[in-house]
């Protein structure tokens, strides 16, 4: 019973963010919860059941998934194909990590590159949050204020539930004011199979989505390092970065095949580990099983779909602003503002990542296959340009590190 209660705590910690991603992008929330649960079990199998993490919906993929959805007239199946290819790239990087070592990989992704890419992710997401909040600014304001107050004044586990509490607060206000479509819950059956969908593969979606892996790999390394620090073990060495990347990649591939968003290791659950001091990985596997069961409860899925857009918009403003802050913090903590070379790389990534997103007709068009045009813009183009530019601008420093 104690393990079950601990598992439920982890479920609450991951729930808000895992559900938010499909609501923002258009994926089915029940499928997202199912893919997160199964993905977590896949990860634990790949890592010899040693690493106490939970995998949930990745925020980094939101802007590119929305762009791919728009490019294909709202058909989410092509975004699924892009996520599968991204997962395959994870497997390739896992093999490279096994062959060359993590330190060599990290040299190609210094803080000035990854930090700037994280900033681009956050700033590209904010307009979506504001658009959702504009449906009912007062409701969004109440939800956002609740999340901020809990984040500032909340203690312990209550602070970890800040997003979830804020959503329930906003939802409650909407219920009182009659803004909730309760029919989605009342018409839903008690038990139902999630709306699984098969993927489709399109070059445009793949080119848009796959390069995001360049940013999420470093996020993954940071998450695994942090998790190991909390637990008191070096998971980069045992079971090894190659195994954790393999688990992350296979989990995202599975999600893509059934209609869920890409998965990633969740810092929210690492925070629960730090609070409870209970590092038993089996508890996270119990959480995964609970998530899978909940995904088949029709009433639960109906509730998720009934949450007003303004409520999710309110919490999203805070979450996406925090993502942007993490990018700046990454740059600041690693002193990447020191020297004009790093600043040039940062500005170039921001210019490309934001400029090609908000300015029409800017980007790279590739006429492959013949007769079609594939456009690379936003984060995808910024990632490629940033890595290449940093390699050129900081070439002397790079060679010195390699020596």
Secondary structure, 3 states (H helix, E strand, C coil): CHHHHHHHHHHHHHHHHHHHHHHHHCCCHHHHHHHHHHHHHHHHHHCCCCCCCCEEECHHHHHHHHHHHHHCCCCCHHHHHHHHHHHHHHHHHHHHHHHHCHHHHHHCCCHHHHHHHHHHHHHHHHHHHHHHHCCCHHHHHHHHHHHHHHHHHCCHHHHHCHHHHHHHHHHHHHHHHCCCCCHHHHCCCCECCCCCCCCCCCHHHHHHHHHHHHHHHHHHHHHHHHHHHHHCCCCHHHHHHHHHHHHHHHHHHHHHHHCCCCEEECHHHHHHHHHHCCCCHHHHHHHHHHHHHHCCEHHHHHHHHHCCHHHHHHHHHHHHHHHHHHHHHHHHHCCCCCCHHHHHHHHHHHHHHHHHHHCCCCCEEECCCCCCCEEECHHHHHHHHHHHHHHHHCHHHHHHHHC
